[in-house]
Amino acid sequence: MASNTKATTVKRKNKHEKAGRRRKNKLARKSTASAVELFAGMGAPGTATPKTK
């Protein structure tokens, strides 16, 4: 049977690895804006662009 210290160390290591993976997955889920979001400020197609102040 493994020692309590070894078990705790392994659990801590796994927790850190999982935290990093979760962070990366969260970033990858929404890395770039969609076309709708990119061109939202330009108005509907075929119409003039809205004037800015």
C-alpha positions as CSV (number, residue, x, y, z in Angstrom):
1,M,0.0,0.0,0.0
2,A,1.3,3.4,-0.9
3,S,2.1,6.0,1.8
4,N,-0.3,8.8,2.5
5,T,2.4,11.3,1.4
6,K,2.8,9.6,-2.0
7,A,-1.0,9.4,-2.5
8,T,-1.3,13.1,-1.6
9,T,1.5,14.1,-3.9
10,V,0.0,12.2,-6.9
11,K,-3.4,13.7,-6.3
12,R,-1.9,17.2,-6.2
13,K,0.0,16.6,-9.4
14,N,-3.1,15.3,-11.1
15,K,-5.2,18.3,-9.9
16,H,-2.7,20.7,-11.3
17,E,-2.6,18.9,-14.7
18,K,-6.4,18.8,-14.9
19,A,-6.6,22.5,-14.0
20,G,-4.3,23.4,-16.8
21,R,-6.2,21.2,-19.2
22,R,-9.5,22.8,-18.2
23,R,-8.1,26.3,-18.6
24,K,-6.8,25.4,-22.1
25,N,-10.1,23.8,-23.1
26,K,-12.0,26.9,-21.9
27,L,-9.8,29.1,-24.1
28,A,-10.0,26.8,-27.1
29,R,-13.8,26.7,-26.9
30,K,-14.0,30.4,-27.8
31,S,-10.8,31.4,-29.5
32,T,-12.0,33.5,-32.4
33,A,-15.1,35.6,-33.1
34,S,-17.7,34.3,-35.5
35,A,-18.4,36.1,-38.8
36,V,-21.6,37.4,-37.3
37,E,-19.7,39.0,-34.4
38,L,-17.0,40.3,-36.6
39,F,-19.3,42.2,-39.0
40,A,-22.0,43.1,-36.5
41,G,-21.1,46.8,-36.5
42,M,-21.3,47.1,-40.3
43,G,-25.1,46.8,-40.4
44,A,-27.2,44.6,-42.7
45,P,-25.8,43.5,-46.1
46,G,-26.7,45.9,-49.0
47,T,-27.1,49.0,-46.7
48,A,-24.7,51.8,-46.0
49,T,-22.5,51.5,-43.0
50,P,-23.7,53.3,-39.9
51,K,-22.0,56.7,-39.4
52,T,-19.8,57.0,-36.4
53,K,-19.4,60.1,-34.3
